[in-house]
């Protein structure tokens, strides 16, 4: 089972800017399509690992970007479950 976390954003521009700046600082993040189970989003999300959540969230706040939501995604084969989690 593949388990990862995502941040959702208001706009595609915010998601892409966030990815660019975090990658420049050495974080392992990437843009992915927002799972269809999440309805309020621009359509792109930022994928990251759980252990990086607090640091990445701090960097996003410093950049002045607003995170709409944080989600845990569990993917096994073609099945996917999405769970909202609290921001740290």
TIMI-2910 file (N, C-alpha, C, CB; in pm, 1 decimal, decimal comma, always signed):
<rs>
+----------+----------+----------+----------+----------+----------+----------+----------+----------+----------+----------+----------+------+
!      n_x !      n_y !      n_z !     ca_x !     ca_y !     ca_z !      c_x !      c_y !      c_z !     cb_x !     cb_y !     cb_z ! resn !
+----------+----------+----------+----------+----------+----------+----------+----------+----------+----------+----------+----------+------+
!    +84,7 !   -118,4 !     +0,0 !     +0,0 !     +0,0 !     +0,0 !    +88,6 !   +123,9 !     +0,0 !    -96,0 !     +0,2 !   +122,3 !  Unk !
!    +54,1 !   +216,9 !    -84,1 !   +125,1 !   +344,1 !    -93,5 !    +49,0 !   +446,7 !    -10,3 !   +139,3 !   +391,2 !   -242,8 !  Unk !
!   +116,0 !   +509,6 !    +86,8 !    +53,6 !   +611,2 !   +171,2 !   +132,7 !   +740,6 !   +156,1 !    +48,0 !   +565,4 !   +321,3 !  Unk !
!    +60,9 !   +848,4 !   +127,0 !   +125,5 !   +978,4 !   +114,5 !    +27,4 !  +1086,6 !   +155,8 !   +176,2 !  +1002,3 !    -29,9 !  Unk !
!    +75,0 !  +1208,8 !   +163,7 !     -5,4 !  +1322,4 !   +206,4 !     -6,3 !  +1428,3 !    +97,7 !    +47,8 !  +1380,8 !   +338,3 !  Unk !
!   -114,0 !  +1508,9 !    +96,1 !   -122,6 !  +1617,3 !     -1,9 !   -176,9 !  +1744,3 !    +64,5 !   -212,7 !  +1575,9 !   -121,5 !  Unk !
!   -134,1 !  +1856,3 !     +9,0 !   -194,1 !  +1986,0 !    +38,8 !   -275,3 !  +2024,8 !    -83,4 !    -85,2 !  +2095,4 !    +73,9 !  Unk !
!   -392,7 !  +2084,9 !    -61,6 !   -470,1 !  +2139,4 !   -172,2 !   -465,4 !  +2291,9 !   -164,9 !   -617,3 !  +2087,6 !   -168,6 !  Unk !
!   -482,7 !  +2355,5 !   -280,3 !   -469,3 !  +2500,6 !   -291,9 !   -589,3 !  +2561,2 !   -364,4 !   -339,5 !  +2536,6 !   -365,5 !  Unk !
!   -601,7 !  +2694,2 !   -354,0 !   -705,4 !  +2769,6 !   -424,0 !   -680,5 !  +2777,3 !   -574,1 !   -715,0 !  +2909,2 !   -366,9 !  Unk !
!   -552,9 !  +2785,6 !   -612,1 !   -522,8 !  +2807,9 !   -753,6 !   -405,7 !  +2722,4 !   -800,4 !   -492,5 !  +2955,3 !   -778,4 !  Unk !
!   -406,6 !  +2696,5 !   -928,9 !   -297,4 !  +2622,7 !   -991,9 !   -166,7 !  +2698,5 !   -974,4 !   -326,3 !  +2599,0 !  -1141,6 !  Unk !
!   -171,6 !  +2829,1 !   -986,6 !    -52,2 !  +2911,6 !   -972,0 !    +10,7 !  +2892,7 !   -834,2 !    -86,3 !  +3059,2 !   -994,7 !  Unk !
!    -69,9 !  +2889,5 !   -729,0 !    -16,2 !  +2870,3 !   -594,4 !    +48,4 !  +2732,8 !   -579,8 !   -126,9 !  +2887,6 !   -490,1 !  Unk !
!    -15,7 !  +2630,6 !   -633,3 !    +38,3 !  +2494,7 !   -623,8 !   +173,1 !  +2485,3 !   -695,3 !    -61,1 !  +2392,7 !   -683,5 !  Unk !
!   +181,5 !  +2541,4 !   -815,3 !   +305,6 !  +2534,0 !   -892,7 !   +416,7 !  +2617,8 !   -829,2 !   +280,9 !  +2580,5 !  -1036,3 !  Unk !
!   +382,2 !  +2734,8 !   -777,1 !   +481,4 !  +2819,8 !   -709,4 !   +536,1 !  +2749,4 !   -585,4 !   +418,9 !  +2956,2 !   -670,1 !  Unk !
!   +447,7 !  +2687,5 !   -510,3 !   +487,2 !  +2616,6 !   -389,2 !   +582,4 !  +2501,7 !   -423,7 !   +363,0 !  +2563,3 !   -314,7 !  Unk !
!   +548,0 !  +2424,1 !   -524,3 !   +634,9 !  +2313,3 !   -565,6 !   +773,5 !  +2364,8 !   -605,2 !   +571,3 !  +2235,8 !   -683,2 !  Unk !
!   +777,8 !  +2468,4 !   -684,9 !   +905,0 !  +2523,5 !   -732,0 !   +992,3 !  +2569,2 !   -615,0 !   +879,8 !  +2640,8 !   -827,8 !  Unk !
!   +934,1 !  +2643,6 !   -522,1 !  +1012,4 !  +2696,8 !   -410,7 !  +1057,4 !  +2586,9 !   -314,3 !   +931,3 !  +2801,2 !   -335,4 !  Unk !
!   +972,1 !  +2488,4 !   -289,4 !  +1010,5 !  +2379,7 !   -199,6 !  +1117,7 !  +2289,7 !   -261,5 !   +888,0 !  +2296,6 !   -162,8 !  Unk !
!  +1107,2 !  +2264,3 !   -390,2 !  +1210,5 !  +2184,6 !   -457,3 !  +1344,4 !  +2257,6 !   -454,3 !  +1169,7 !  +2153,9 !   -603,1 !  Unk !
!  +1342,6 !  +2389,3 !   -469,4 !  +1465,1 !  +2468,3 !   -465,0 !  +1532,0 !  +2459,5 !   -327,9 !  +1435,2 !  +2614,1 !   -499,6 !  Unk !
!  +1452,3 !  +2433,3 !   -223,7 !  +1506,6 !  +2418,2 !    -88,2 !  +1540,7 !  +2273,4 !    -54,6 !  +1407,6 !  +2471,7 !    +13,4 !  Unk !
!  +1524,2 !  +2183,7 !   -152,2 !  +1565,7 !  +2045,2 !   -133,6 !  +1459,1 !  +1948,9 !    -85,3 !  +1675,6 !  +2041,7 !    -39,8 !  Unk !
!  +1333,7 !  +1992,0 !    -79,2 !  +1226,5 !  +1902,3 !    -36,1 !  +1184,6 !  +1809,7 !   -149,7 !  +1105,6 !  +1982,9 !    +13,8 !  Unk !
!  +1142,0 !  +1689,2 !   -113,4 !  +1090,6 !  +1594,2 !   -210,9 !   +939,4 !  +1610,8 !   -217,0 !  +1130,4 !  +1447,2 !   -174,4 !  Unk !
!   +895,0 !  +1689,6 !   -311,2 !   +752,5 !  +1715,9 !   -332,4 !   +724,7 !  +1707,5 !   -481,7 !   +710,5 !  +1856,1 !   -275,0 !  Unk !
!   +597,6 !  +1691,0 !   -516,1 !   +560,7 !  +1696,5 !   -657,9 !   +413,2 !  +1729,8 !   -672,0 !   +592,4 !  +1562,9 !   -728,3 !  Unk !
!   +381,5 !  +1788,0 !   -784,5 !   +244,2 !  +1822,2 !   -817,8 !   +174,7 !  +1697,2 !   -870,8 !   +238,6 !  +1938,1 !   -921,8 !  Unk !
!    +53,3 !  +1672,8 !   -821,3 !    -27,9 !  +1562,7 !   -871,2 !   -170,5 !  +1613,6 !   -892,5 !    -25,4 !  +1441,3 !   -772,6 !  Unk !
!   -248,2 !  +1544,9 !   -974,2 !   -389,7 !  +1583,4 !   -984,4 !   -458,7 !  +1559,8 !   -849,7 !   -461,6 !  +1502,9 !  -1097,9 !  Unk !
!   -544,5 !  +1651,0 !   -811,3 !   -619,2 !  +1634,5 !   -686,8 !   -714,2 !  +1515,8 !   -702,6 !   -697,8 !  +1765,0 !   -650,0 !  Unk !
!   -713,5 !  +1424,3 !   -605,1 !   -806,2 !  +1310,4 !   -613,3 !   -950,6 !  +1358,7 !   -626,7 !   -792,0 !  +1220,0 !   -489,0 !  Unk !
!  -1029,6 !  +1289,4 !   -705,1 !  -1167,6 !  +1334,6 !   -729,2 !  -1254,2 !  +1328,5 !   -604,4 !  -1231,1 !  +1251,0 !   -838,1 !  Unk !
!  -1208,3 !  +1258,5 !   -502,5 !  -1281,6 !  +1255,0 !   -375,4 !  -1280,6 !  +1390,0 !   -305,3 !  -1222,4 !  +1149,2 !   -283,5 !  Unk !
!  -1189,1 !  +1477,6 !   -344,3 !  -1177,7 !  +1612,0 !   -286,9 !  -1238,9 !  +1709,1 !   -386,9 !  -1027,3 !  +1649,8 !   -254,4 !  Unk !
!  -1345,3 !  +1775,6 !   -347,9 !  -1416,7 !  +1860,1 !   -443,7 !  -1371,3 !  +2005,5 !   -443,5 !  -1563,1 !  +1854,6 !   -415,5 !  Unk !
!  -1325,6 !  +2057,9 !   -331,5 !  -1287,3 !  +2198,8 !   -323,4 !  -1137,1 !  +2212,9 !   -344,2 !  -1328,9 !  +2259,4 !   -187,4 !  Unk !
!  -1098,4 !  +2242,4 !   -466,1 !   -956,2 !  +2258,2 !   -496,7 !   -942,7 !  +2307,4 !   -640,0 !   -878,3 !  +2124,1 !   -476,2 !  Unk !
!   -821,4 !  +2351,0 !   -672,6 !   -795,6 !  +2399,2 !   -808,1 !   -774,0 !  +2285,0 !   -906,5 !   -674,9 !  +2490,6 !   -808,7 !  Unk !
!   -758,1 !  +2164,2 !   -858,8 !   -733,1 !  +2050,8 !   -948,1 !   -592,4 !  +1996,8 !   -938,4 !   -760,4 !  +2090,1 !  -1089,2 !  Unk !
!   -502,3 !  +2073,9 !   -876,1 !   -365,4 !  +2027,7 !   -853,4 !   -336,6 !  +2029,2 !   -704,3 !   -262,9 !  +2115,7 !   -930,0 !  Unk !
!   -263,7 !  +1929,4 !   -659,9 !   -224,5 !  +1919,9 !   -519,7 !    -75,1 !  +1897,7 !   -509,7 !   -300,6 !  +1806,8 !   -448,7 !  Unk !
!    -21,3 !  +1920,9 !   -391,6 !   +120,7 !  +1901,1 !   -365,8 !   +137,9 !  +1775,6 !   -281,4 !   +182,9 !  +2024,9 !   -295,0 !  Unk !
!   +208,3 !  +1676,4 !   -337,1 !   +231,4 !  +1550,4 !   -266,9 !   +360,3 !  +1559,9 !   -185,8 !   +238,3 !  +1432,0 !   -366,8 !  Unk !
!   +355,5 !  +1504,7 !    -62,4 !   +472,9 !  +1504,7 !    +24,3 !   +463,3 !  +1388,6 !   +121,5 !   +486,0 !  +1638,8 !   +100,3 !  Unk !
!   +569,5 !  +1365,7 !   +195,0 !   +572,9 !  +1258,0 !   +294,8 !   +535,2 !  +1314,1 !   +432,0 !   +713,9 !  +1191,3 !   +299,8 !  Unk !
!   +474,4 !  +1232,2 !   +515,6 !   +423,7 !  +1273,6 !   +646,8 !   +530,1 !  +1341,6 !   +732,8 !   +368,6 !  +1153,7 !   +720,6 !  Unk !
!   +651,0 !  +1286,7 !   +734,5 !   +754,7 !  +1341,4 !   +821,9 !   +793,6 !  +1484,5 !   +784,8 !   +877,2 !  +1252,8 !   +817,5 !  Unk !
!   +760,4 !  +1528,1 !   +663,1 !   +794,0 !  +1663,7 !   +619,6 !   +680,0 !  +1763,6 !   +639,0 !   +834,0 !  +1661,6 !   +474,7 !  Unk !
!   +564,4 !  +1718,3 !   +687,2 !   +446,4 !  +1804,7 !   +691,2 !   +469,1 !  +1935,5 !   +766,9 !   +332,1 !  +1730,5 !   +753,9 !  Unk !
!   +518,8 !  +1930,3 !   +887,7 !   +532,5 !  +2051,6 !   +968,9 !   +627,9 !  +2152,1 !   +904,4 !   +581,9 !  +2015,8 !  +1109,1 !  Unk !
!   +741,4 !  +2104,2 !   +855,4 !   +840,4 !  +2194,0 !   +794,5 !   +786,3 !  +2252,5 !   +664,0 !   +973,5 !  +2119,0 !   +768,4 !  Unk !
!   +724,7 !  +2169,4 !   +582,1 !   +669,0 !  +2217,9 !   +455,6 !   +556,9 !  +2317,0 !   +482,0 !   +617,6 !  +2100,6 !   +369,9 !  Unk !
!   +472,4 !  +2287,8 !   +578,0 !   +363,0 !  +2379,2 !   +609,4 !   +416,4 !  +2514,4 !   +656,4 !   +271,7 !  +2318,2 !   +716,4 !  Unk !
!   +523,5 !  +2513,0 !   +734,8 !   +585,4 !  +2638,2 !   +779,5 !   +637,9 !  +2716,9 !   +659,2 !   +700,3 !  +2609,7 !   +879,9 !  Unk !
!   +704,2 !  +2648,2 !   +567,1 !   +757,5 !  +2715,3 !   +447,5 !   +644,3 !  +2772,9 !   +362,7 !   +841,9 !  +2617,1 !   +363,3 !  Unk !
!   +535,5 !  +2699,0 !   +349,0 !   +420,6 !  +2746,6 !   +271,5 !   +363,0 !  +2872,2 !   +336,4 !   +311,6 !  +2636,2 !   +260,5 !  Unk !
!   +352,4 !  +2871,9 !   +468,4 !   +302,8 !  +2989,8 !   +539,8 !   +395,3 !  +3109,4 !   +519,0 !   +288,7 !  +2959,6 !   +689,7 !  Unk !
!   +528,0 !  +3085,5 !   +521,8 !   +625,1 !  +3193,0 !   +499,8 !   +612,5 !  +3251,6 !   +359,5 !   +767,4 !  +3141,3 !   +522,1 !  Unk !
!   +573,0 !  +3168,9 !   +263,3 !   +557,9 !  +3215,0 !   +125,3 !   +428,0 !  +3291,5 !   +104,8 !   +563,6 !  +3097,1 !    +29,8 !  Unk !
!   +342,8 !  +3291,1 !   +207,3 !   +215,6 !  +3362,6 !   +196,3 !   +110,6 !  +3286,7 !   +117,8 !   +237,6 !  +3495,8 !   +132,5 !  Unk !
!   +126,7 !  +3156,3 !   +104,0 !    +29,5 !  +3074,5 !    +32,4 !    -68,8 !  +3014,0 !   +131,9 !   +100,1 !  +2963,3 !    -49,6 !  Unk !
!   -191,5 !  +2999,1 !    +88,7 !   -293,0 !  +2943,4 !   +177,0 !   -324,5 !  +2799,9 !   +135,1 !   -421,0 !  +3030,3 !   +175,2 !  Unk !
!   -313,8 !  +2709,9 !   +231,1 !   -346,7 !  +2569,9 !   +209,1 !   -496,0 !  +2552,2 !   +236,2 !   -260,3 !  +2475,5 !   +300,4 !  Unk !
!   -567,4 !  +2494,1 !   +140,4 !   -710,1 !  +2467,8 !   +162,4 !   -731,1 !  +2349,4 !   +254,6 !   -780,8 !  +2442,9 !    +29,9 !  Unk !
!   -652,1 !  +2243,9 !   +233,9 !   -669,4 !  +2124,5 !   +314,4 !   -547,8 !  +2035,8 !   +313,1 !   -787,6 !  +2047,8 !   +267,3 !  Unk !
!   -542,4 !  +1945,9 !   +409,7 !   -436,3 !  +1846,2 !   +418,9 !   -505,6 !  +1710,4 !   +420,8 !   -344,7 !  +1868,0 !   +547,3 !  Unk !
!   -454,5 !  +1617,8 !   +339,8 !   -518,3 !  +1487,4 !   +327,8 !   -415,5 !  +1375,3 !   +328,6 !   -601,7 !  +1480,8 !   +200,8 !  Unk !
!   -458,7 !  +1262,0 !   +385,1 !   -381,0 !  +1138,3 !   +380,0 !   -444,2 !  +1053,7 !   +270,0 !   -379,5 !  +1062,1 !   +520,4 !  Unk !
!   -360,5 !  +1004,8 !   +180,2 !   -408,7 !   +922,3 !    +69,6 !   -349,4 !   +782,7 !    +83,5 !   -371,6 !   +985,3 !    -68,6 !  Unk !
!   -436,0 !   +683,1 !    +82,8 !   -394,4 !   +543,4 !    +86,0 !   -431,5 !   +481,9 !    -47,7 !   -460,8 !   +465,6 !   +205,2 !  Unk !
!   -331,3 !   +436,4 !   -119,3 !   -354,3 !   +383,7 !   -253,3 !   -305,2 !   +239,9 !   -260,0 !   -283,6 !   +470,7 !   -360,1 !  Unk !
!   -393,9 !   +150,6 !   -303,0 !   -358,6 !    +10,7 !   -320,0 !   -414,1 !    -34,1 !   -454,0 !   -413,2 !    -77,5 !   -202,8 !  Unk !
!   -323,2 !    -57,7 !   -548,3 !   -367,7 !    -90,3 !   -683,8 !   -443,7 !    +27,6 !   -741,2 !   -455,9 !   -217,7 !   -684,8 !  Unk !
!   -564,4 !     +1,5 !   -789,7 !   -646,7 !   +108,3 !   -845,4 !   -739,8 !   +171,1 !   -741,4 !   -728,3 !    +54,8 !   -961,1 !  Unk !
!   -742,3 !   +115,7 !   -621,2 !   -828,1 !   +169,4 !   -515,5 !   -755,6 !   +277,8 !   -437,0 !   -873,9 !    +57,5 !   -421,1 !  Unk !
!   -831,4 !   +382,8 !   -405,1 !   -773,4 !   +495,3 !   -333,1 !   -870,4 !   +541,6 !   -225,4 !   -739,1 !   +611,2 !   -429,6 !  Unk !
!   -818,5 !   +566,4 !   -105,5 !   -898,0 !   +623,1 !     +3,9 !   -832,5 !   +753,7 !    +44,7 !   -908,7 !   +523,9 !   +126,2 !  Unk !
!   -915,3 !   +855,5 !    +68,2 !   -866,4 !   +988,6 !   +104,7 !   -928,6 !  +1028,4 !   +238,6 !   -900,3 !  +1094,1 !     -6,6 !  Unk !
!   -841,5 !  +1071,1 !   +331,1 !   -885,5 !  +1109,3 !   +464,9 !   -834,6 !  +1249,9 !   +498,3 !   -835,7 !  +1006,8 !   +570,3 !  Unk !
!   -922,1 !  +1340,7 !   +542,4 !   -873,7 !  +1472,4 !   +585,1 !   -795,2 !  +1458,3 !   +715,0 !   -991,9 !  +1571,8 !   +603,3 !  Unk !
!   -690,9 !  +1539,8 !   +729,7 !   -611,8 !  +1543,0 !   +853,1 !   -596,8 !  +1686,7 !   +898,5 !   -472,4 !  +1477,4 !   +832,7 !  Unk !
!   -560,6 !  +1705,1 !  +1023,3 !   -541,7 !  +1837,9 !  +1080,3 !   -411,4 !  +1900,1 !  +1031,3 !   -543,0 !  +1831,1 !  +1233,1 !  Unk !
!   -414,1 !  +2030,0 !  +1010,0 !   -290,7 !  +2101,8 !   +980,5 !   -208,0 !  +2105,1 !  +1106,1 !   -318,4 !  +2245,3 !   +928,1 !  Unk !
!    -76,9 !  +2093,5 !  +1092,3 !    +11,0 !  +2099,5 !  +1210,0 !    +48,4 !  +2241,6 !  +1239,8 !   +137,0 !  +2015,6 !  +1189,2 !  Unk !
+----------+----------+----------+----------+----------+----------+----------+----------+----------+----------+----------+----------+------+
</rs>
